[in-house]
Amino acid sequence: MNPRTSFSDVGSRIGVSGAYVGQRVRRLLNLNVVQPRITSYRIGLDDAVWAVLDCDRDTTRALVAAFNELPMWQGFSVKGDINGIASIVYVPTGEVQELFRIFDKYLIEPRLVNDYSLHVIEKWTGMRRWLPIHLYSNDKGWTFESNRYMDQLKKDLASMTS
């Protein structure tokens, strides 16, 4: 269960030599039965930005290449009312303004994106809170009715305190 356990310790527990365990592990690796993975777990990346960028295919490819240089991001291409990329970019605490400045300087000012939406979506806490109302309707498209949102929040708070 502990990947840091030495081959000798594993061997002594199951009654074989550490060298035998090492040979078996190397064989499983060579046969691709076991495939080690190294994954980023957002260590030190406490802020997240939701970025939707409407741009042409070449700009989308350039953005993916640039995002791949960042410590961590997730995204997908979008087609329809907006064509381009939708992504969540994780940045170190306090670096959101710098990311927005870079987007502005290199994408928005030179008009490489037709339209965009940039939002700070969370400080990483492991918890997410989605909006308590639906923001999309088939009649109006994307809407945000602040009065309706505030009324719903008040109702939610009242139900939690009662």
N, C-alpha and C positions, 0 to 999 in steps of 0.2 A: 504493500500500500504506500510505502514511502519510496519515492524514486531515488532518494539519496542513499539508500541502503547499499552497502558494498556487495560485490559478488561473493566475497568470502562469507559475509553474514548470511546471505540468502542460502549459499551452499550448506553452511553448518545447520541451518534450520531444516533443510529438506534432505540432509544426509549425503550430499555430494560435494565435490571440491569447488572452490571459487572459480578455478580455471574452466571447469566444465560449464558452470553457469555462464561465464563470459562467452564461451564458444557458442552456447545455445542462443544467447542474446544477439551476438553478431550474425548468426545464421538467420534468425527471425528478421533482423534489419535488412540483410542482403536479399531475402526473399520478399521484402516489402510486406510482410505480415504485420510488422510493427513499424509505424511511421511516426517518428518524433515530430512534434510541432512546437514552434515557439510563437506565442501569441502575446500581443500587447494588451495589458489590462488597465489602461488609462492611468497608470501611476503618474501622478503629478499633472495629469491633464484634467483639471477640475472644471473648466468652463466648456460649454458646447454651443455651437452656432448652427442654426438651421439656415442653409443658403439654397435658394432656388434661383437659377440663372438661366434666362432665356437667351440662347446664343446659337450660332451656326455650328455645324459639325466640326470644323477645324478648331474653333475656340473650345468646344467641348473636349476634344482630344487633348488640347494643350492644358486645360484645367485638370483633367484626370492625371496627366503626367506631373503637373505641379503638386496636386493633392497627394500623389504617391510619395512625394518627398517629405510630407508632413509626418509627425509621429503617429497620428491615427485619424482616419476619416472613414465614413461609410457613405455610399451614394448609389444612385442609379440614374440612367438617362430617362428623360420624359419626352413624350410626344403628344401633341394635341393642341390645346389652347396655348401652351408654353412648350417650346422645343429646346432642349438643353439638358441641364443636370440639376438634380435635387440631391442635397448632401447634408450630412451632419459632420462638422469639423470640430474635433476636440483640441483645445489649446490650453497651455498652462494658465494658471490663475493670473488674472490681470492683463492678459494678452488679447482680449477680445477687441479692444479699440484699435490695436495695431493691425489685427486681421481685417477689420472694417476699413481702415485707412488704405491697406494694400488693395482690397477689392475696389475701393473708390479710385485710387490712383492708376491702377493697371487695367481695370475692366470697365468701370462706369464712365470715367472722364474720357477715355479714348473711344467710347461707344462700341466696345467689343461685345457688350450685352445689350439686348433690346429692352429687356425688362428684368427686374430682379426683386427678390424679397430676402432680407437678411434679418434674422431674429436670434437673440440670445435665448436659448431654450431652457437652460438649467445650469445650476451649479451642481456638479456631480455629487449626489447624495445617495444614489441607489433608489431614489423614489421619484416617481413621475406623477404629475397631476394634469390630467387632460381637462379641457374646457367642459363645463357641465351642460353645455347647450350645443346643438348642431349649428354649424356655421355655413353649411352649404344647403341650398335649396335648388330644386330643378327650375323653379320660376326665376329666381334672382341671381343664381350663381353663388359666389362667395360673398358672405355678408358678415358684418359684426354689428350687432345691435347692442350698444353699451347698456341701455336701460334694462333690456331683457336679461343681459348677462348679470348685472348687479342685482336685479330682483331674484334671480336664481341663486346667486351666492348667499343672499340674505336668508332665503328659505333653507338652504343647506346648513348655514350656521345655526339658525334657529332650531332645526331638527337635531343638530349635534348637542346643543346645550339643554334641550328638554329631555 
